[in-house]
Amino acid sequence: MTRSRSEIFKWKQHAPEVKAKAALIPITPELTEVIDTTPAGRLLILTNASGNALTPHRASEGVRQWRDKAKLSDDLRLYDARGTAATRLLNAGLSLAEIANHMGWSVRYAANVIEHYARVSPDETDAVLIKLAQAKGGVA
C-alpha cells in the first residue's frame, strides 16, 4: 500500500517559550490536497511571493494587511489565533489534555492561554471561564 505524503506529514512546533514538541495536526481533505500536490522536493507549504520560507514577520504583516482590509480591530494579531483556536476547541467539548496535545502545549500552558483569551474577549468570558473551571476539575 502506498501512503500519500499527507499521511506521513509531520510538523514540529518551535516556540521560544516551550521546548520543541511534536504536535499532531488533523489533515483535512483540503490540506491533503495541498500536501499531495506540493512538489516532492519542496519542504515548504507556506511561502512568500518568491517561493522562499515565510518568515514570522511576513506572516504577521500579511495578517495585518488582511485585518486592515476587512476593517477589523487593530488589536488582532496572528499570535491571537492560537488563543482563538484553543478556546473554540474547549467550546467544542475537548478536554484540556486533548487541546494541549492538539496544540503541542502542556496542559498548564493550554489552560493559561484559554484563560487569558477569555479575559480579553468579553463576549466569551463567562462561558469560557466556566468551561475552563470544569475542565480543570473545579466547580463552575
A tleap script that builds the chain and sets N, CA, C and O, in Angstrom:
source leaprc.protein.ff14SB
mol = sequence {
  NMET THR ARG SER ARG SER GLU ILE PHE LYS
  TRP LYS GLN HIE ALA PRO GLU VAL LYS ALA
  LYS ALA ALA LEU ILE PRO ILE THR PRO GLU
  LEU THR GLU VAL ILE ASP THR THR PRO ALA
  GLY ARG LEU LEU ILE LEU THR ASN ALA SER
  GLY ASN ALA LEU THR PRO HIE ARG ALA SER
  GLU GLY VAL ARG GLN TRP ARG ASP LYS ALA
  LYS LEU SER ASP ASP LEU ARG LEU TYR ASP
  ALA ARG GLY THR ALA ALA THR ARG LEU LEU
  ASN ALA GLY LEU SER LEU ALA GLU ILE ALA
  ASN HIE MET GLY TRP SER VAL ARG TYR ALA
  ALA ASN VAL ILE GLU HIE TYR ALA ARG VAL
  SER PRO ASP GLU THR ASP ALA VAL LEU ILE
  LYS LEU ALA GLN ALA LYS GLY GLY VAL CALA
}
set mol.1.N position { 0.846 -1.177 0.000 }
set mol.1.CA position { 0.000 0.000 0.000 }
set mol.1.C position { 0.896 1.245 0.000 }
set mol.1.O position { 1.846 1.331 0.777 }
set mol.2.N position { 0.594 2.181 -0.853 }
set mol.2.CA position { 1.348 3.422 -0.933 }
set mol.2.C position { 0.684 4.471 -0.071 }
set mol.2.O position { -0.530 4.667 -0.124 }
set mol.3.N position { 1.490 5.137 0.715 }
set mol.3.CA position { 0.962 6.218 1.558 }
set mol.3.C position { 1.104 7.534 0.824 }
set mol.3.O position { 2.102 7.771 0.142 }
set mol.4.N position { 0.100 8.392 0.966 }
set mol.4.CA position { 0.225 9.724 0.388 }
set mol.4.C position { 1.155 10.545 1.273 }
set mol.4.O position { 1.383 10.207 2.434 }
set mol.5.N position { 1.682 11.611 0.720 }
set mol.5.CA position { 2.573 12.463 1.502 }
set mol.5.C position { 1.860 13.024 2.713 }
set mol.5.O position { 2.481 13.230 3.756 }
set mol.6.N position { 0.547 13.279 2.591 }
set mol.6.CA position { -0.174 13.862 3.724 }
set mol.6.C position { -0.271 12.892 4.893 }
set mol.6.O position { -0.374 13.320 6.043 }
set mol.7.N position { -0.240 11.603 4.618 }
set mol.7.CA position { -0.332 10.617 5.687 }
set mol.7.C position { 0.949 10.551 6.519 }
set mol.7.O position { 0.922 10.128 7.675 }
set mol.8.N position { 2.048 10.963 5.941 }
set mol.8.CA position { 3.303 10.904 6.681 }
set mol.8.C position { 3.813 12.290 7.059 }
set mol.8.O position { 4.923 12.441 7.569 }
set mol.9.N position { 2.993 13.285 6.802 }
set mol.9.CA position { 3.351 14.663 7.114 }
set mol.9.C position { 3.509 14.841 8.617 }
set mol.9.O position { 2.622 14.473 9.387 }
set mol.10.N position { 4.628 15.401 9.032 }
set mol.10.CA position { 4.864 15.680 10.443 }
set mol.10.C position { 5.253 17.138 10.590 }
set mol.10.O position { 5.840 17.740 9.690 }
set mol.11.N position { 4.921 17.681 11.722 }
set mol.11.CA position { 5.199 19.088 11.978 }
set mol.11.C position { 5.702 19.220 13.390 }
set mol.11.O position { 5.201 18.547 14.291 }
set mol.12.N position { 6.681 20.072 13.602 }
set mol.12.CA position { 7.162 20.359 14.954 }
set mol.12.C position { 6.942 21.829 15.235 }
set mol.12.O position { 7.192 22.692 14.394 }
set mol.13.N position { 6.480 22.082 16.407 }
set mol.13.CA position { 6.278 23.460 16.836 }
set mol.13.C position { 7.561 23.937 17.485 }
set mol.13.O position { 8.111 23.258 18.352 }
set mol.14.N position { 8.036 25.086 17.076 }
set mol.14.CA position { 9.222 25.677 17.686 }
set mol.14.C position { 8.831 27.061 18.174 }
set mol.14.O position { 8.622 27.974 17.375 }
set mol.15.N position { 8.734 27.210 19.460 }
set mol.15.CA position { 8.389 28.498 20.039 }
set mol.15.C position { 9.368 28.782 21.162 }
set mol.15.O position { 9.777 27.862 21.870 }
set mol.16.N position { 9.749 30.030 21.338 }
set mol.16.CA position { 10.760 30.335 22.353 }
set mol.16.C position { 10.327 29.981 23.766 }
set mol.16.O position { 11.178 29.691 24.607 }
set mol.17.N position { 9.030 29.995 24.053 }
set mol.17.CA position { 8.591 29.754 25.426 }
set mol.17.C position { 8.414 28.272 25.757 }
set mol.17.O position { 8.178 27.929 26.915 }
set mol.18.N position { 8.522 27.405 24.780 }
set mol.18.CA position { 8.371 25.979 25.036 }
set mol.18.C position { 9.453 25.206 24.302 }
set mol.18.O position { 9.979 25.668 23.290 }
set mol.19.N position { 9.782 24.029 24.816 }
set mol.19.CA position { 10.722 23.170 24.115 }
set mol.19.C position { 10.045 22.640 22.857 }
set mol.19.O position { 8.822 22.500 22.818 }
set mol.20.N position { 10.828 22.347 21.839 }
set mol.20.CA position { 10.267 21.788 20.619 }
set mol.20.C position { 9.537 20.497 20.961 }
set mol.20.O position { 10.107 19.606 21.591 }
set mol.21.N position { 8.306 20.398 20.555 }
set mol.21.CA position { 7.481 19.244 20.870 }
set mol.21.C position { 6.655 18.903 19.642 }
set mol.21.O position { 6.066 19.784 19.017 }
set mol.22.N position { 6.615 17.651 19.308 }
set mol.22.CA position { 5.818 17.243 18.160 }
set mol.22.C position { 4.355 17.530 18.443 }
set mol.22.O position { 3.866 17.267 19.542 }
set mol.23.N position { 3.666 18.062 17.467 }
set mol.23.CA position { 2.239 18.337 17.586 }
set mol.23.C position { 1.543 17.645 16.426 }
set mol.23.O position { 2.042 17.646 15.300 }
set mol.24.N position { 0.415 17.068 16.699 }
set mol.24.CA position { -0.350 16.417 15.651 }
set mol.24.C position { -1.321 17.413 15.047 }
set mol.24.O position { -2.038 18.110 15.765 }
set mol.25.N position { -1.342 17.476 13.738 }
set mol.25.CA position { -2.237 18.383 13.043 }
set mol.25.C position { -3.231 17.528 12.267 }
set mol.25.O position { -2.832 16.703 11.445 }
set mol.26.N position { -4.530 17.721 12.526 }
set mol.26.CA position { -5.514 16.968 11.741 }
set mol.26.C position { -5.373 17.326 10.257 }
set mol.26.O position { -5.281 18.500 9.897 }
set mol.27.N position { -5.359 16.332 9.435 }
set mol.27.CA position { -5.221 16.556 8.000 }
set mol.27.C position { -6.615 16.520 7.373 }
set mol.27.O position { -7.212 15.456 7.207 }
set mol.28.N position { -7.113 17.698 7.034 }
set mol.28.CA position { -8.424 17.810 6.399 }
set mol.28.C position { -8.292 17.420 4.930 }
set mol.28.O position { -7.179 17.361 4.407 }
set mol.29.N position { -9.398 17.157 4.265 }
set mol.29.CA position { -9.311 16.858 2.825 }
set mol.29.C position { -8.630 17.982 2.037 }
set mol.29.O position { -7.883 17.718 1.095 }
set mol.30.N position { -8.888 19.230 2.421 }
set mol.30.CA position { -8.268 20.356 1.722 }
set mol.30.C position { -6.755 20.372 1.929 }
set mol.30.O position { -6.001 20.607 0.984 }
set mol.31.N position { -6.305 20.120 3.169 }
set mol.31.CA position { -4.873 20.088 3.444 }
set mol.31.C position { -4.222 18.891 2.755 }
set mol.31.O position { -3.091 18.989 2.278 }
set mol.32.N position { -4.924 17.772 2.703 }
set mol.32.CA position { -4.416 16.594 1.995 }
set mol.32.C position { -4.106 16.949 0.542 }
set mol.32.O position { -3.064 16.572 0.006 }
set mol.33.N position { -5.020 17.675 -0.081 }
set mol.33.CA position { -4.825 18.060 -1.477 }
set mol.33.C position { -3.609 18.984 -1.632 }
set mol.33.O position { -2.820 18.827 -2.563 }
set mol.34.N position { -3.466 19.941 -0.719 }
set mol.34.CA position { -2.319 20.852 -0.782 }
set mol.34.C position { -1.016 20.079 -0.625 }
set mol.34.O position { -0.072 20.283 -1.389 }
set mol.35.N position { -0.967 19.199 0.359 }
set mol.35.CA position { 0.259 18.438 0.606 }
set mol.35.C position { 0.567 17.511 -0.560 }
set mol.35.O position { 1.708 17.430 -1.015 }
set mol.36.N position { -0.447 16.818 -1.037 }
set mol.36.CA position { -0.224 15.848 -2.115 }
set mol.36.C position { 0.125 16.499 -3.452 }
set mol.36.O position { 0.743 15.854 -4.299 }
set mol.37.N position { -0.251 17.750 -3.662 }
set mol.37.CA position { 0.072 18.425 -4.923 }
set mol.37.C position { 1.321 19.305 -4.807 }
set mol.37.O position { 1.745 19.919 -5.786 }
set mol.38.N position { 1.904 19.362 -3.613 }
set mol.38.CA position { 3.158 20.099 -3.439 }
set mol.38.C position { 4.281 19.268 -4.052 }
set mol.38.O position { 4.368 18.071 -3.778 }
set mol.39.N position { 5.138 19.865 -4.867 }
set mol.39.CA position { 6.227 19.102 -5.484 }
set mol.39.C position { 7.035 18.325 -4.436 }
set mol.39.O position { 7.281 18.821 -3.337 }
set mol.40.N position { 7.436 17.116 -4.789 }
set mol.40.CA position { 8.101 16.200 -3.853 }
set mol.40.C position { 9.343 16.799 -3.195 }
set mol.40.O position { 9.590 16.531 -2.019 }
set mol.41.N position { 10.116 17.585 -3.896 }
set mol.41.CA position { 11.337 18.139 -3.325 }
set mol.41.C position { 11.119 19.389 -2.488 }
set mol.41.O position { 12.053 19.895 -1.866 }
set mol.42.N position { 9.918 19.877 -2.470 }
set mol.42.CA position { 9.637 21.121 -1.752 }
set mol.42.C position { 9.257 20.817 -0.314 }
set mol.42.O position { 8.317 20.064 -0.061 }
set mol.43.N position { 9.985 21.399 0.625 }
set mol.43.CA position { 9.717 21.165 2.035 }
set mol.43.C position { 8.793 22.226 2.634 }
set mol.43.O position { 8.316 22.077 3.759 }
set mol.44.N position { 8.543 23.294 1.876 }
set mol.44.CA position { 7.732 24.393 2.380 }
set mol.44.C position { 6.353 24.395 1.737 }
set mol.44.O position { 6.219 24.174 0.533 }
set mol.45.N position { 5.330 24.644 2.549 }
set mol.45.CA position { 3.978 24.794 2.026 }
set mol.45.C position { 3.591 26.268 2.051 }
set mol.45.O position { 3.035 26.788 1.083 }
set mol.46.N position { 3.890 26.941 3.168 }
set mol.46.CA position { 3.624 28.370 3.281 }
set mol.46.C position { 4.881 29.112 2.870 }
set mol.46.O position { 5.918 29.020 3.528 }
set mol.47.N position { 4.776 29.847 1.772 }
set mol.47.CA position { 5.936 30.559 1.254 }
set mol.47.C position { 5.600 32.024 1.014 }
set mol.47.O position { 4.436 32.425 1.008 }
set mol.48.N position { 6.651 32.809 0.817 }
set mol.48.CA position { 6.440 34.200 0.432 }
set mol.48.C position { 6.234 34.252 -1.079 }
set mol.48.O position { 6.207 33.217 -1.744 }
set mol.49.N position { 6.092 35.447 -1.609 }
set mol.49.CA position { 5.821 35.604 -3.045 }
set mol.49.C position { 6.936 35.044 -3.923 }
set mol.49.O position { 6.703 34.698 -5.081 }
set mol.50.N position { 8.150 34.956 -3.372 }
set mol.50.CA position { 9.283 34.427 -4.129 }
set mol.50.C position { 9.431 32.920 -4.007 }
set mol.50.O position { 10.320 32.337 -4.629 }
set mol.51.N position { 8.572 32.274 -3.211 }
set mol.51.CA position { 8.662 30.834 -3.019 }
set mol.51.C position { 9.607 30.421 -1.908 }
set mol.51.O position { 9.857 29.232 -1.711 }
set mol.52.N position { 10.134 31.393 -1.183 }
set mol.52.CA position { 11.029 31.105 -0.059 }
set mol.52.C position { 10.229 30.970 1.230 }
set mol.52.O position { 9.025 31.229 1.262 }
set mol.53.N position { 10.918 30.562 2.290 }
set mol.53.CA position { 10.259 30.369 3.587 }
set mol.53.C position { 9.533 31.637 4.024 }
set mol.53.O position { 10.062 32.743 3.916 }
set mol.54.N position { 8.334 31.458 4.509 }
set mol.54.CA position { 7.551 32.565 5.032 }
set mol.54.C position { 8.053 32.875 6.433 }
set mol.54.O position { 7.964 32.036 7.330 }
set mol.55.N position { 8.576 34.069 6.622 }
set mol.55.CA position { 9.110 34.450 7.930 }
set mol.55.C position { 7.969 34.834 8.870 }
set mol.55.O position { 6.898 35.231 8.410 }
set mol.56.N position { 8.185 34.722 10.172 }
set mol.56.CA position { 7.142 35.154 11.114 }
set mol.56.C position { 6.736 36.613 10.890 }
set mol.56.O position { 5.558 36.956 10.988 }
set mol.57.N position { 7.714 37.466 10.589 }
set mol.57.CA position { 7.393 38.882 10.357 }
set mol.57.C position { 6.475 39.041 9.145 }
set mol.57.O position { 5.487 39.773 9.199 }
set mol.58.N position { 6.805 38.354 8.056 }
set mol.58.CA position { 5.994 38.488 6.836 }
set mol.58.C position { 4.607 37.896 7.038 }
set mol.58.O position { 3.625 38.434 6.526 }
set mol.59.N position { 4.516 36.794 7.780 }
set mol.59.CA position { 3.199 36.214 8.063 }
set mol.59.C position { 2.363 37.207 8.859 }
set mol.59.O position { 1.183 37.402 8.563 }
set mol.60.N position { 2.962 37.834 9.863 }
set mol.60.CA position { 2.239 38.830 10.665 }
set mol.60.C position { 1.831 40.030 9.819 }
set mol.60.O position { 0.726 40.551 9.969 }
set mol.61.N position { 2.714 40.466 8.936 }
set mol.61.CA position { 2.380 41.585 8.053 }
set mol.61.C position { 1.214 41.229 7.131 }
set mol.61.O position { 0.328 42.051 6.898 }
set mol.62.N position { 1.219 40.010 6.612 }
set mol.62.CA position { 0.121 39.577 5.747 }
set mol.62.C position { -1.207 39.577 6.489 }
set mol.62.O position { -2.221 40.039 5.965 }
set mol.63.N position { -1.196 39.055 7.715 }
set mol.63.CA position { -2.413 39.043 8.525 }
set mol.63.C position { -2.847 40.466 8.831 }
set mol.63.O position { -4.039 40.769 8.788 }
set mol.64.N position { -1.889 41.354 9.142 }
set mol.64.CA position { -2.217 42.752 9.424 }
set mol.64.C position { -2.880 43.405 8.217 }
set mol.64.O position { -3.851 44.145 8.369 }
set mol.65.N position { -2.361 43.134 7.017 }
set mol.65.CA position { -2.941 43.706 5.806 }
set mol.65.C position { -4.367 43.193 5.581 }
set mol.65.O position { -5.260 43.966 5.235 }
set mol.66.N position { -4.577 41.874 5.781 }
set mol.66.CA position { -5.926 41.316 5.625 }
set mol.66.C position { -6.867 41.875 6.689 }
set mol.66.O position { -8.025 42.185 6.408 }
set mol.67.N position { -6.349 42.003 7.930 }
set mol.67.CA position { -7.140 42.559 9.031 }
set mol.67.C position { -7.576 43.979 8.694 }
set mol.67.O position { -8.743 44.328 8.870 }
set mol.68.N position { -6.645 44.800 8.211 }
set mol.68.CA position { -6.961 46.184 7.883 }
set mol.68.C position { -7.949 46.267 6.721 }
set mol.68.O position { -8.861 47.094 6.731 }
set mol.69.N position { -7.764 45.414 5.732 }
set mol.69.CA position { -8.676 45.419 4.579 }
set mol.69.C position { -10.095 45.030 5.004 }
set mol.69.O position { -11.074 45.534 4.455 }
set mol.70.N position { -10.195 44.130 5.986 }
set mol.70.CA position { -11.505 43.700 6.489 }
set mol.70.C position { -12.056 44.666 7.540 }
set mol.70.O position { -13.156 44.471 8.058 }
set mol.71.N position { -11.277 45.711 7.847 }
set mol.71.CA position { -11.671 46.726 8.841 }
set mol.71.C position { -11.950 46.115 10.214 }
set mol.71.O position { -12.926 46.458 10.882 }
set mol.72.N position { -11.058 45.192 10.618 }
set mol.72.CA position { -11.149 44.578 11.947 }
set mol.72.C position { -10.297 45.369 12.928 }
set mol.72.O position { -9.524 46.238 12.526 }
set mol.73.N position { -10.435 45.077 14.186 }
set mol.73.CA position { -9.718 45.778 15.247 }
set mol.73.C position { -8.207 45.698 15.063 }
set mol.73.O position { -7.667 44.652 14.704 }
set mol.74.N position { -7.529 46.832 15.318 }
set mol.74.CA position { -6.065 46.867 15.261 }
set mol.74.C position { -5.432 45.983 16.329 }
set mol.74.O position { -4.242 45.676 16.257 }
set mol.75.N position { -6.230 45.570 17.330 }
set mol.75.CA position { -5.707 44.741 18.412 }
set mol.75.C position { -5.507 43.282 17.996 }
set mol.75.O position { -4.823 42.538 18.699 }
set mol.76.N position { -6.082 42.862 16.883 }
set mol.76.CA position { -5.953 41.468 16.437 }
set mol.76.C position { -4.586 41.239 15.816 }
set mol.76.O position { -4.128 42.006 14.970 }
set mol.77.N position { -3.935 40.142 16.268 }
set mol.77.CA position { -2.621 39.776 15.752 }
set mol.77.C position { -2.635 38.295 15.367 }
set mol.77.O position { -3.497 37.542 15.820 }
set mol.78.N position { -1.694 37.886 14.544 }
set mol.78.CA position { -1.576 36.485 14.152 }
set mol.78.C position { -1.443 35.602 15.383 }
set mol.78.O position { -2.015 34.513 15.440 }
set mol.79.N position { -0.687 36.074 16.366 }
set mol.79.CA position { -0.464 35.332 17.598 }
set mol.79.C position { -1.781 34.988 18.302 }
set mol.79.O position { -1.880 33.951 18.957 }
set mol.80.N position { -2.798 35.860 18.166 }
set mol.80.CA position { -4.085 35.648 18.830 }
set mol.80.C position { -4.842 34.431 18.287 }
set mol.80.O position { -5.744 33.917 18.950 }
set mol.81.N position { -4.489 33.979 17.115 }
set mol.81.CA position { -5.192 32.831 16.524 }
set mol.81.C position { -5.046 31.584 17.394 }
set mol.81.O position { -5.936 30.734 17.410 }
set mol.82.N position { -3.942 31.468 18.111 }
set mol.82.CA position { -3.749 30.302 18.983 }
set mol.82.C position { -4.787 30.281 20.100 }
set mol.82.O position { -5.389 29.244 20.378 }
set mol.83.N position { -4.992 31.429 20.734 }
set mol.83.CA position { -5.986 31.506 21.806 }
set mol.83.C position { -7.389 31.283 21.287 }
set mol.83.O position { -8.205 30.633 21.939 }
set mol.84.N position { -7.669 31.821 20.117 }
set mol.84.CA position { -8.977 31.619 19.499 }
set mol.84.C position { -9.202 30.142 19.214 }
set mol.84.O position { -10.265 29.601 19.516 }
set mol.85.N position { -8.201 29.492 18.633 }
set mol.85.CA position { -8.334 28.069 18.307 }
set mol.85.C position { -8.513 27.232 19.565 }
set mol.85.O position { -9.373 26.351 19.607 }
set mol.86.N position { -7.712 27.497 20.588 }
set mol.86.CA position { -7.814 26.725 21.830 }
set mol.86.C position { -9.181 26.923 22.480 }
set mol.86.O position { -9.773 25.970 22.986 }
set mol.87.N position { -9.677 28.145 22.467 }
set mol.87.CA position { -10.990 28.427 23.058 }
set mol.87.C position { -12.092 27.739 22.267 }
set mol.87.O position { -13.032 27.206 22.857 }
set mol.88.N position { -11.994 27.741 20.961 }
set mol.88.CA position { -13.008 27.051 20.140 }
set mol.88.C position { -12.982 25.551 20.385 }
set mol.88.O position { -14.031 24.906 20.395 }
set mol.89.N position { -11.796 24.990 20.582 }
set mol.89.CA position { -11.709 23.563 20.894 }
set mol.89.C position { -12.356 23.261 22.243 }
set mol.89.O position { -13.033 22.244 22.392 }
set mol.90.N position { -12.150 24.141 23.229 }
set mol.90.CA position { -12.796 23.972 24.536 }
set mol.90.C position { -14.316 24.057 24.385 }
set mol.90.O position { -15.050 23.249 24.956 }
set mol.91.N position { -14.777 25.032 23.620 }
set mol.91.CA position { -16.213 25.181 23.379 }
set mol.91.C position { -16.799 23.993 22.625 }
set mol.91.O position { -17.983 23.686 22.761 }
set mol.92.N position { -15.968 23.332 21.834 }
set mol.92.CA position { -16.426 22.158 21.085 }
set mol.92.C position { -16.451 20.901 21.939 }
set mol.92.O position { -16.864 19.839 21.473 }
set mol.93.N position { -16.002 21.017 23.207 }
set mol.93.CA position { -16.089 19.889 24.118 }
set mol.93.C position { -14.804 19.114 24.341 }
set mol.93.O position { -14.818 18.094 25.030 }
set mol.94.N position { -13.682 19.574 23.771 }
set mol.94.CA position { -12.426 18.872 24.011 }
set mol.94.C position { -11.931 19.148 25.427 }
set mol.94.O position { -12.181 20.218 25.982 }
set mol.95.N position { -11.236 18.188 25.998 }
set mol.95.CA position { -10.649 18.353 27.329 }
set mol.95.C position { -9.382 19.189 27.210 }
set mol.95.O position { -8.851 19.374 26.114 }
set mol.96.N position { -8.898 19.695 28.352 }
set mol.96.CA position { -7.640 20.442 28.333 }
set mol.96.C position { -6.497 19.573 27.818 }
set mol.96.O position { -5.633 20.054 27.084 }
set mol.97.N position { -6.488 18.306 28.197 }
set mol.97.CA position { -5.431 17.400 27.726 }
set mol.97.C position { -5.491 17.239 26.207 }
set mol.97.O position { -4.454 17.214 25.544 }
set mol.98.N position { -6.691 17.131 25.659 }
set mol.98.CA position { -6.837 16.996 24.202 }
set mol.98.C position { -6.393 18.282 23.496 }
set mol.98.O position { -5.725 18.232 22.463 }
set mol.99.N position { -6.769 19.425 24.060 }
set mol.99.CA position { -6.368 20.705 23.469 }
set mol.99.C position { -4.848 20.848 23.522 }
set mol.99.O position { -4.223 21.230 22.532 }
set mol.100.N position { -4.257 20.543 24.673 }
set mol.100.CA position { -2.806 20.639 24.826 }
set mol.100.C position { -2.100 19.729 23.815 }
set mol.100.O position { -1.134 20.141 23.173 }
set mol.101.N position { -2.573 18.523 23.682 }
set mol.101.CA position { -1.976 17.585 22.731 }
set mol.101.C position { -2.100 18.099 21.303 }
set mol.101.O position { -1.145 18.052 20.528 }
set mol.102.N position { -3.267 18.582 20.972 }
set mol.102.CA position { -3.522 19.079 19.619 }
set mol.102.C position { -2.642 20.284 19.286 }
set mol.102.O position { -2.150 20.414 18.164 }
set mol.103.N position { -2.450 21.163 20.272 }
set mol.103.CA position { -1.697 22.391 20.035 }
set mol.103.C position { -0.186 22.223 20.279 }
set mol.103.O position { 0.597 23.117 19.958 }
set mol.104.N position { 0.218 21.079 20.847 }
set mol.104.CA position { 1.632 20.868 21.150 }
set mol.104.C position { 2.069 21.603 22.405 }
set mol.104.O position { 3.228 21.996 22.531 }
set mol.105.N position { 1.130 21.789 23.338 }
set mol.105.CA position { 1.391 22.524 24.573 }
set mol.105.C position { 1.300 21.600 25.770 }
set mol.105.O position { 0.867 20.454 25.656 }
set mol.106.N position { 1.714 22.113 26.926 }
set mol.106.CA position { 1.434 21.422 28.191 }
set mol.106.C position { -0.004 21.762 28.574 }
set mol.106.O position { -0.567 22.736 28.072 }
set mol.107.N position { -0.593 20.972 29.452 }
set mol.107.CA position { -1.961 21.243 29.908 }
set mol.107.C position { -2.003 22.597 30.615 }
set mol.107.O position { -2.940 23.372 30.422 }
set mol.108.N position { -0.997 22.876 31.425 }
set mol.108.CA position { -0.948 24.158 32.153 }
set mol.108.C position { -0.908 25.332 31.181 }
set mol.108.O position { -1.620 26.320 31.361 }
set mol.109.N position { -0.075 25.221 30.154 }
set mol.109.CA position { 0.033 26.304 29.178 }
set mol.109.C position { -1.291 26.490 28.438 }
set mol.109.O position { -1.719 27.622 28.213 }
set mol.110.N position { -1.941 25.387 28.059 }
set mol.110.CA position { -3.239 25.472 27.381 }
set mol.110.C position { -4.250 26.199 28.261 }
set mol.110.O position { -4.975 27.072 27.785 }
set mol.111.N position { -4.300 25.844 29.534 }
set mol.111.CA position { -5.233 26.498 30.458 }
set mol.111.C position { -4.931 27.987 30.570 }
set mol.111.O position { -5.849 28.807 30.588 }
set mol.112.N position { -3.643 28.344 30.647 }
set mol.112.CA position { -3.265 29.754 30.746 }
set mol.112.C position { -3.641 30.549 29.506 }
set mol.112.O position { -4.126 31.675 29.612 }
set mol.113.N position { -3.418 29.967 28.325 }
set mol.113.CA position { -3.756 30.654 27.078 }
set mol.113.C position { -5.266 30.877 26.996 }
set mol.113.O position { -5.715 31.972 26.661 }
set mol.114.N position { -6.048 29.840 27.302 }
set mol.114.CA position { -7.509 29.953 27.231 }
set mol.114.C position { -8.012 30.969 28.248 }
set mol.114.O position { -8.893 31.775 27.946 }
set mol.115.N position { -7.455 30.929 29.447 }
set mol.115.CA position { -7.890 31.878 30.475 }
set mol.115.C position { -7.571 33.315 30.054 }
set mol.115.O position { -8.401 34.209 30.216 }
set mol.116.N position { -6.376 33.533 29.517 }
set mol.116.CA position { -6.014 34.875 29.053 }
set mol.116.C position { -6.960 35.330 27.948 }
set mol.116.O position { -7.463 36.453 27.987 }
set mol.117.N position { -7.205 34.474 26.970 }
set mol.117.CA position { -8.073 34.826 25.856 }
set mol.117.C position { -9.481 35.140 26.351 }
set mol.117.O position { -10.100 36.100 25.892 }
set mol.118.N position { -9.984 34.345 27.277 }
set mol.118.CA position { -11.334 34.566 27.797 }
set mol.118.C position { -11.430 35.922 28.489 }
set mol.118.O position { -12.456 36.597 28.399 }
set mol.119.N position { -10.371 36.315 29.174 }
set mol.119.CA position { -10.406 37.598 29.909 }
set mol.119.C position { -10.331 38.810 28.979 }
set mol.119.O position { -10.798 39.888 29.345 }
set mol.120.N position { -9.763 38.659 27.803 }
set mol.120.CA position { -9.685 39.785 26.876 }
set mol.120.C position { -10.770 39.748 25.811 }
set mol.120.O position { -10.827 40.627 24.951 }
set mol.121.N position { -11.628 38.738 25.863 }
set mol.121.CA position { -12.725 38.604 24.908 }
set mol.121.C position { -14.048 38.647 25.661 }
set mol.121.O position { -14.581 37.603 26.037 }
set mol.122.N position { -14.588 39.852 25.886 }
set mol.122.CA position { -15.783 39.995 26.723 }
set mol.122.C position { -16.972 39.144 26.279 }
set mol.122.O position { -17.767 38.717 27.117 }
set mol.123.N position { -17.103 38.895 24.991 }
set mol.123.CA position { -18.239 38.103 24.506 }
set mol.123.C position { -18.210 36.673 25.009 }
set mol.123.O position { -19.251 36.021 25.090 }
set mol.124.N position { -17.027 36.178 25.349 }
set mol.124.CA position { -16.907 34.782 25.728 }
set mol.124.C position { -16.481 34.569 27.173 }
set mol.124.O position { -16.453 33.429 27.637 }
set mol.125.N position { -16.155 35.612 27.883 }
set mol.125.CA position { -15.550 35.493 29.208 }
set mol.125.C position { -16.259 34.519 30.130 }
set mol.125.O position { -15.656 33.539 30.566 }
set mol.126.N position { -17.517 34.764 30.435 }
set mol.126.CA position { -18.215 33.938 31.422 }
set mol.126.C position { -18.308 32.478 31.009 }
set mol.126.O position { -17.950 31.589 31.781 }
set mol.127.N position { -18.782 32.229 29.802 }
set mol.127.CA position { -18.964 30.845 29.348 }
set mol.127.C position { -17.640 30.096 29.294 }
set mol.127.O position { -17.563 28.939 29.708 }
set mol.128.N position { -16.598 30.746 28.785 }
set mol.128.CA position { -15.298 30.084 28.654 }
set mol.128.C position { -14.686 29.832 30.026 }
set mol.128.O position { -14.146 28.752 30.267 }
set mol.129.N position { -14.759 30.796 30.920 }
set mol.129.CA position { -14.180 30.597 32.245 }
set mol.129.C position { -14.910 29.496 33.015 }
set mol.129.O position { -14.282 28.766 33.782 }
set mol.130.N position { -16.200 29.367 32.828 }
set mol.130.CA position { -16.954 28.269 33.455 }
set mol.130.C position { -16.485 26.932 32.892 }
set mol.130.O position { -16.226 25.996 33.648 }
set mol.131.N position { -16.375 26.839 31.566 }
set mol.131.CA position { -15.913 25.586 30.947 }
set mol.131.C position { -14.477 25.272 31.352 }
set mol.131.O position { -14.129 24.110 31.562 }
set mol.132.N position { -13.643 26.304 31.463 }
set mol.132.CA position { -12.258 26.091 31.856 }
set mol.132.C position { -12.187 25.570 33.278 }
set mol.132.O position { -11.412 24.655 33.560 }
set mol.133.N position { -12.980 26.132 34.179 }
set mol.133.CA position { -13.016 25.640 35.566 }
set mol.133.C position { -13.461 24.198 35.608 }
set mol.133.O position { -12.903 23.402 36.364 }
set mol.134.N position { -14.451 23.843 34.812 }
set mol.134.CA position { -14.915 22.461 34.758 }
set mol.134.C position { -13.832 21.557 34.195 }
set mol.134.O position { -13.634 20.445 34.686 }
set mol.135.N position { -13.137 22.019 33.181 }
set mol.135.CA position { -12.080 21.209 32.571 }
set mol.135.C position { -10.926 20.996 33.538 }
set mol.135.O position { -10.258 19.963 33.490 }
set mol.136.N position { -10.687 21.964 34.413 }
set mol.136.CA position { -9.627 21.837 35.416 }
set mol.136.C position { -10.069 20.953 36.588 }
set mol.136.O position { -9.272 20.627 37.468 }
set mol.137.N position { -11.340 20.577 36.584 }
set mol.137.CA position { -11.841 19.730 37.652 }
set mol.137.C position { -12.478 20.506 38.791 }
set mol.137.O position { -12.811 19.946 39.835 }
set mol.138.N position { -12.642 21.802 38.574 }
set mol.138.CA position { -13.262 22.644 39.605 }
set mol.138.C position { -14.770 22.726 39.418 }
set mol.138.O position { -15.329 22.143 38.489 }
set mol.139.N position { -15.396 23.437 40.287 }
set mol.139.CA position { -16.836 23.636 40.210 }
set mol.139.C position { -17.082 24.983 39.576 }
set mol.139.O position { -16.457 25.978 39.943 }
set mol.140.N position { -17.984 25.013 38.633 }
set mol.140.CA position { -18.280 26.263 37.958 }
set mol.140.C position { -19.247 27.104 38.755 }
set mol.140.O position { -19.608 28.201 38.329 }
savepdb mol mol.pdb
quit
